[in-house]
Amino acid sequence: MAIDENRTVNVAVQVLPFVEDVFGVVDKAIEVIDRSGVKYEVGPMETVMEGRLDELLEVAKQAHLACLEAGAEQVMTIIKIGDNTCGTTIEEKVGKYRGANG
C-alpha cells in the first residue's frame, strides 16, 4: 500500500509549562503556531493543526521551545497524531458538530 507523502494529517499539541502565568506562556506557543501559517484550531485543552506531518511536528517542536524561551524552566508537551493513508482534515472529524450546542 502506497502512502501519500503529501497527505493532510492532524497533529494536536498541548503545552504544559510549569510556571505561575500558564496562559501567558501558552499564548507564546500559540503565536508560534499562528506565525507558521498552518491551519489550526485552538481548543480548551489543546491546539489541533492540519497539514503535512513533517511540517506539523516541526511547528509543535517550535511551540514547545517557545515555552522555554518565555521563561518556563520546565514544560511538558503532549503530541497526538491523527492520520489516514489518504489524509484527514479537522472538518471531516468535527464539522458535523459545529454549532450543535447553539
N, C-alpha and C positions, 0 to 999 in steps of 0.2 A: 504494500500500500504506500503510495507516494503522499507525503505531507507537503502541503503548500507552504513554503518558507515565508511567504508574504501574507499569510492568513492573519486575520484580526483575532486577537485574544483579549481577555480581560485580566488585569492584574490589580488586586486590591492591596493597598498599603495602609497599615496602621502604625503610626509612630507613637511611642510611649516614652516621652522624655521624663526623666526623674528630676523635676525642677518644681519650684513653687508656682511659677507662671506657666502652667502647662499650655494654655491656649495661645499665649504669645509665641511660644516655641513651635507649636503645631502650625500656627499661621505661617511661619517661615518655611516649613516643609511644603505647605500648600502653595506658597508663592513659587517655589522651585517647580512644582508640577505645572502650575499655570504658565510660567515662562517657557516651559518645554514645548508648548504648542500641541501636546497630545489632547485628545478628547478625554474629559474626566467628569466625574460627579462626586461632590463631597457629600458624605452621609454622616449620620450622628456618631458613628464609631470607626469609620474608615473611608478612604477615598478610593474609588474604582476608576481605573484608567482603561482606555481602549486603544489598541494599535498593534504594532509588531512586538513580539516577545522580547527580543534583544533590546529594543529601544525602551520599552517599559521597565525592564529590570534596571537599566542604567538610570532612568528617572527615579525609580524607587531608591536606588543607592544614593543619588544626589539629595533626595528628600531626607534620607537618614542622616547624611553628613551635615545637612543644613541645621539639624537639631543640635549637633555638637558645636557647630560654628556659632550658633545662637546662645551658647553658654551652658548647655546641658553637659554635665560631666559623664552622664550615663544615659543611654537611650536604648530601648528595645523596639525593634521594628518587626512587625509580623507581615509577611507577604503571602498572598494566596493567588494562584493562577487558575483561571478558568479557560480551558482550551478545547478545541474540537478540530479534527483533521481538516474540516472545511472552513473553520473560522467561526467566531461567535461575537455577538455585539451586546452591549448593555441593553439596548432597546429590545432585542429578542428575549432577554431574560426578564425584564421588568415592565416593558411597555404596557402590557395589559393591566397592570396595577396602578399606573399613573392616574391620579385623580380619583381613585377608588374611595378615598376617605374624605372626600369633599373638597 
